[in-house]
Amino acid sequence: MSFSSLPIIDLKDDETIIIQSMLNACSTTGFFYLRNHGLLAAQQRMFTLAKEFFRLPLNIKNEHPITKENHGYVRRGQENLSTTVSKIIDEKEAFNISKRFQPNQLPTIFAQSDNYQFITKFQHDCYDLCMKLLTYLAQSFEVDTDYFTSRHKWDLESADTLRLLHYPAVRNYCDESIRAGAHSDYGSLTLLFQHLNQSGLEVLDRSTNIWHSVEPYDDMLVVNFGDAFEYWSNGFIKSTVHRVAMPILDSTKENERFSIAYFCHPNDSTLLTPVPSKFVLDRKFEKDAHAKLALDHENEETLTAGEHFQARINKTYTY
């Protein structure tokens, strides 16, 4: 299993195949495609809503600016995801929807009754899908089936976020430009919906320092593991570093890009101490260059998911 050909997990396969495939994916690439996830129709409507919002004038989008709680509109140049290059800005805009949002926290287009109900359901369906994957993963690790889901309870505080992303079309750019800087995700799992074969996502093989393209498929979403699992697994699972590269300029092709991400996080109070699994207990967490930057806390024996998220988000935005 290699980064040049990411694994595909099909949720219609036999459960034993899914469990083994999850173990193989998390211990090698940390990225995989997911087929038959059940959200295909819903994602299309979500993309339609996202496009309508991002077409609005800037002053309207700015009516709901990003907050310290990570909810709201992120304008172009406000975010730097890179863990190594502090001066680069990301050539994108986004709207973050936190877990327990209210209509008055949303733009009018999202707050309309039908759309509000749809977004609420889509967000919860993403959460439910993550819980299904976490249940399979617990079986992969040969721990209690609710080991991970019990640390992701919906009714407790967590940083779960539904994120709508727009990468505007570009006609020229400098060598340092990037659509989304190289980073790992801060939580446990991320679901990524790509759109209309719009490419640009790349994943880093941390052992070779080589970047590989993650090709978009409308009928499959991409799943990747975040920082929580690198902690929980003593490095057995890598929180895979990824980025969105600038497009190859071609006057005959449109290069605007949209995507949607659902970031699943453990409950804020959850400790990031190792999982009691045979794959983890005897491992020593030897941090590579990325982990030394992104997973660097003095209190790792008592570190919580909420503390790690806040430390990383504080380095990301200019408010």
C-alpha positions as CSV (number, residue, x, y, z in Angstrom):
1,M,0.0,0.0,0.0
2,S,1.6,3.3,-1.1
3,F,1.0,7.0,-1.3
4,S,1.0,6.8,-5.1
5,S,-2.1,4.6,-5.0
6,L,-4.2,5.3,-2.0
7,P,-6.3,2.4,-0.7
8,I,-10.1,2.2,-1.3
9,I,-12.4,1.1,1.5
10,D,-15.9,0.1,0.4
11,L,-18.5,0.2,3.1
12,K,-20.5,-2.5,1.2
13,D,-17.7,-5.0,1.7
14,D,-17.7,-7.7,4.4
15,E,-17.0,-6.3,7.8
16,T,-13.9,-8.3,8.3
17,I,-12.4,-6.9,5.1
18,I,-13.3,-3.3,6.2
19,I,-11.6,-3.8,9.6
20,Q,-8.4,-5.2,8.1
21,S,-8.4,-2.5,5.4
22,M,-8.7,0.2,8.1
23,L,-5.7,-1.2,10.0
24,N,-3.7,-1.3,6.8
25,A,-4.7,2.3,5.8
26,C,-4.1,3.9,9.1
27,S,-0.7,2.3,9.6
28,T,0.7,3.1,6.1
29,T,-0.8,6.1,4.2
30,G,-3.1,7.6,6.8
31,F,-5.3,8.6,3.8
32,F,-7.9,6.5,2.0
33,Y,-10.8,6.7,-0.3
34,L,-14.2,5.7,1.0
35,R,-16.8,4.3,-1.4
36,N,-20.6,3.7,-0.7
37,H,-20.6,6.2,2.1
38,G,-24.2,7.2,1.6
39,L,-23.8,11.0,1.3
40,L,-23.5,11.4,-2.4
41,A,-26.8,13.2,-3.0
42,A,-26.4,15.3,0.1
43,Q,-22.9,16.5,-0.8
44,Q,-24.1,17.8,-4.2
45,R,-26.8,20.0,-2.5
46,M,-24.1,21.1,0.0
47,F,-21.8,22.2,-2.8
48,T,-24.7,24.1,-4.4
49,L,-25.3,26.0,-1.2
50,A,-21.5,26.7,-0.8
51,K,-21.3,28.1,-4.3
52,E,-24.2,30.4,-3.7
53,F,-22.6,31.7,-0.5
54,F,-19.2,32.3,-2.0
55,R,-20.7,34.2,-4.9
56,L,-22.0,36.8,-2.5
57,P,-20.3,40.2,-2.1
58,L,-17.4,40.3,0.4
59,N,-19.2,42.7,2.7
60,I,-22.1,40.3,3.0
61,K,-19.8,37.3,3.7
62,N,-17.9,39.4,6.3
63,E,-21.1,39.8,8.4
64,H,-20.2,36.5,10.1
65,P,-16.5,36.7,10.6
66,I,-14.5,33.8,12.1
67,T,-14.7,33.7,15.9
68,K,-12.4,32.4,18.6
69,E,-14.8,29.4,18.7
70,N,-13.8,28.6,15.1
71,H,-17.2,29.5,13.6
72,G,-17.7,31.8,10.7
73,Y,-16.3,33.3,7.5
74,V,-12.5,33.1,6.8
75,R,-11.5,35.7,4.2
76,R,-8.7,35.2,1.7
77,G,-5.3,35.8,3.4
78,Q,-6.6,35.3,6.9
79,E,-5.4,31.8,7.4
80,N,-1.9,30.2,7.3
81,L,-2.1,26.4,7.7
82,S,1.6,25.8,7.1
83,T,3.4,24.4,10.1
84,T,6.8,25.5,8.8
85,V,6.4,28.7,6.7
86,S,4.9,31.6,8.7
87,K,4.8,34.2,6.0
88,I,2.7,32.3,3.4
89,I,-1.0,33.0,3.3
90,D,-3.5,30.5,1.9
91,E,-5.2,31.5,-1.4
92,K,-8.7,30.5,-0.3
93,E,-11.8,31.5,1.6
94,A,-13.9,29.3,3.9
95,F,-17.0,29.2,6.1
96,N,-16.7,27.1,9.3
97,I,-19.9,25.7,10.8
98,S,-19.4,24.7,14.4
99,K,-21.2,21.7,16.0
100,R,-24.1,23.5,17.8
101,F,-24.7,26.5,15.6
102,Q,-27.9,28.6,15.7
103,P,-29.6,30.2,12.7
104,N,-28.6,33.7,13.9
105,Q,-24.9,32.6,13.5
106,L,-25.3,31.9,9.9
107,P,-25.7,33.9,6.7
108,T,-29.2,34.3,5.5
109,I,-28.8,31.7,2.7
110,F,-27.8,29.0,5.3
111,A,-30.3,30.2,7.9
112,Q,-33.4,29.7,5.7
113,S,-35.5,27.0,7.3
114,D,-35.1,24.3,4.7
115,N,-31.4,24.9,4.3
116,Y,-30.8,25.2,8.0
117,Q,-32.5,21.8,8.6
118,F,-30.5,20.3,5.7
119,I,-27.2,21.6,6.9
120,T,-27.9,20.3,10.4
121,K,-28.7,16.9,9.1
122,F,-25.7,16.8,6.8
123,Q,-23.4,17.7,9.7
124,H,-24.9,15.0,11.8
125,D,-24.7,12.4,9.0
126,C,-21.0,13.2,8.7
127,Y,-20.6,12.7,12.4
128,D,-22.5,9.3,12.2
129,L,-20.3,8.2,9.4
130,C,-17.2,9.0,11.4
131,M,-18.6,7.0,14.4
132,K,-19.0,4.0,12.0
133,L,-15.4,4.3,10.9
134,L,-14.2,4.7,14.5
135,T,-16.1,1.5,15.5
136,Y,-14.4,-0.4,12.8
137,L,-11.0,1.1,13.8
138,A,-11.5,0.0,17.4
139,Q,-12.0,-3.5,16.1
140,S,-8.8,-3.1,14.0
141,F,-7.0,-2.2,17.2
142,E,-8.6,-5.0,19.2
143,V,-10.0,-2.8,21.9
144,D,-13.6,-2.3,23.0
145,T,-15.8,-1.4,20.0
146,D,-16.9,1.8,21.7
147,Y,-13.4,2.8,22.8
148,F,-13.2,5.7,20.3
149,T,-16.9,6.5,19.9
150,S,-17.2,7.0,23.7
151,R,-14.6,9.7,23.3
152,H,-16.6,11.5,20.6
153,K,-20.0,12.0,22.2
154,W,-22.2,14.4,20.3
155,D,-23.7,16.0,23.4
156,L,-20.3,16.9,24.9
157,E,-18.1,19.8,23.9
158,S,-15.7,19.2,20.9
159,A,-14.2,21.1,18.0
160,D,-16.2,19.2,15.3
161,T,-16.5,21.5,12.3
162,L,-18.2,21.4,8.9
163,R,-16.0,23.5,6.6
164,L,-17.0,24.9,3.2
165,L,-14.0,25.9,1.0
166,H,-13.5,28.0,-2.1
167,Y,-10.3,28.4,-3.9
168,P,-10.8,31.3,-6.4
169,A,-9.7,31.1,-10.0
170,V,-6.2,32.4,-10.6
171,R,-4.6,33.8,-13.7
172,N,-1.0,34.2,-12.3
173,Y,0.8,33.7,-9.1
174,C,4.3,33.7,-7.6
175,D,6.4,30.6,-6.7
176,E,5.6,30.9,-3.0
177,S,1.8,30.9,-3.5
178,I,-0.2,28.0,-2.1
179,R,-3.9,27.3,-1.9
180,A,-3.6,25.6,1.5
181,G,-0.3,25.3,3.3
182,A,1.2,22.0,4.3
183,H,-0.4,20.8,7.6
184,S,-1.8,17.9,9.5
185,D,-5.4,18.0,10.8
186,Y,-5.9,18.7,14.5
187,G,-8.6,16.1,15.4
188,S,-9.2,12.4,14.9
189,L,-10.7,11.9,11.4
190,T,-11.4,14.2,8.5
191,L,-13.9,13.6,5.7
192,L,-13.2,15.4,2.5
193,F,-15.6,15.9,-0.3
194,Q,-14.0,16.9,-3.6
195,H,-16.0,18.3,-6.5
196,L,-16.2,18.1,-10.3
197,N,-12.8,16.4,-10.6
198,Q,-11.1,19.6,-9.3
199,S,-7.6,18.5,-8.3
200,G,-4.9,20.1,-6.2
201,L,-4.9,18.0,-3.0
202,E,-1.5,16.5,-2.3
203,V,-0.3,14.2,0.5
204,L,3.2,14.0,1.9
205,D,5.0,10.7,2.5
206,R,6.8,11.8,5.7
207,S,9.4,8.9,5.3
208,T,10.6,10.1,1.9
209,N,9.5,13.7,1.9
210,I,7.8,13.2,-1.5
211,W,4.4,14.7,-2.4
212,H,1.7,12.7,-4.1
213,S,-1.5,13.8,-5.7
214,V,-4.8,12.7,-4.3
215,E,-7.1,12.5,-7.4
216,P,-10.7,13.6,-6.9
217,Y,-13.6,11.2,-7.5
218,D,-17.2,12.5,-7.2
219,D,-18.4,9.1,-6.0
220,M,-15.8,8.6,-3.3
221,L,-14.7,10.9,-0.4
222,V,-11.3,11.0,1.1
223,V,-10.6,10.2,4.8
224,N,-7.5,11.0,6.7
225,F,-6.3,10.6,10.2
226,G,-5.5,13.6,12.4
227,D,-3.1,14.5,15.3
228,A,-5.3,12.8,18.0
229,F,-4.5,9.4,16.4
230,E,-0.8,10.1,16.2
231,Y,-0.9,10.7,19.9
232,W,-3.2,7.8,20.8
233,S,-1.1,5.4,18.7
234,N,2.4,6.5,19.8
235,G,3.1,7.3,16.2
236,F,1.8,4.0,14.8
237,I,-0.7,6.1,12.9
238,K,0.7,9.2,11.2
239,S,-1.3,12.4,11.1
240,T,-0.6,12.7,7.4
241,V,0.6,16.1,6.2
242,H,-1.2,17.5,3.1
243,R,-1.7,20.7,1.2
244,V,-3.6,22.1,-1.8
245,A,-1.2,23.2,-4.5
246,M,-1.7,26.0,-7.0
247,P,-3.2,24.9,-10.3
248,I,-1.2,24.5,-13.5
249,L,-2.1,27.6,-15.5
250,D,-4.0,26.8,-18.7
251,S,-6.0,29.5,-20.4
252,T,-8.4,26.9,-21.9
253,K,-9.3,25.5,-18.5
254,E,-11.2,26.9,-15.4
255,N,-9.2,26.4,-12.2
256,E,-11.6,27.5,-9.5
257,R,-11.9,24.8,-6.8
258,F,-14.5,23.9,-4.2
259,S,-14.4,21.3,-1.5
260,I,-16.1,20.4,1.8
261,A,-14.5,19.0,4.9
262,Y,-15.9,17.6,8.1
263,F,-13.4,17.6,10.9
264,C,-14.2,15.1,13.6
265,H,-12.7,15.8,17.0
266,P,-12.6,14.0,20.3
267,N,-14.4,15.6,23.2
268,D,-12.5,18.5,24.6
269,S,-11.7,16.8,27.9
270,T,-10.5,13.6,26.3
271,L,-6.9,12.7,27.1
272,L,-4.6,12.0,24.2
273,T,-2.8,9.2,26.1
274,P,-2.0,5.9,24.3
275,V,-4.7,3.3,23.4
276,P,-4.5,0.0,25.3
277,S,-3.8,-1.9,22.2
278,K,-1.1,-4.5,21.4
279,F,-0.2,-2.3,18.4
280,V,0.6,0.6,20.6
281,L,1.6,-0.3,24.2
282,D,5.2,-1.2,23.6
283,R,5.9,1.6,21.1
284,K,8.0,4.5,21.9
285,F,6.7,7.7,20.3
286,E,9.7,8.9,18.3
287,K,8.7,12.2,16.7
288,D,9.9,13.2,13.2
289,A,10.4,16.8,12.1
290,H,6.7,17.5,11.6
291,A,5.6,16.0,14.9
292,K,8.3,18.0,16.7
293,L,6.6,21.1,15.3
294,A,2.9,20.3,15.4
295,L,2.7,17.8,18.3
296,D,4.9,19.7,20.8
297,H,3.4,20.1,24.2
298,E,5.1,20.1,27.6
299,N,2.2,18.3,29.3
300,E,1.7,15.4,27.0
301,E,0.9,13.0,29.9
302,T,-2.2,15.1,30.7
303,L,-2.8,16.7,27.3
304,T,-6.4,16.9,26.2
305,A,-7.9,17.1,22.7
306,G,-9.3,20.6,23.5
307,E,-5.9,21.9,24.6
308,H,-4.2,20.5,21.5
309,F,-6.8,22.0,19.2
310,Q,-6.6,25.4,20.8
311,A,-2.8,25.5,20.6
312,R,-2.9,24.7,16.9
313,I,-5.8,27.0,16.0
314,N,-4.1,29.9,17.8
315,K,-1.2,29.6,15.3
316,T,-3.5,29.4,12.2
317,Y,-5.6,32.6,12.1
318,T,-5.3,36.3,12.1
319,Y,-8.6,37.6,13.6
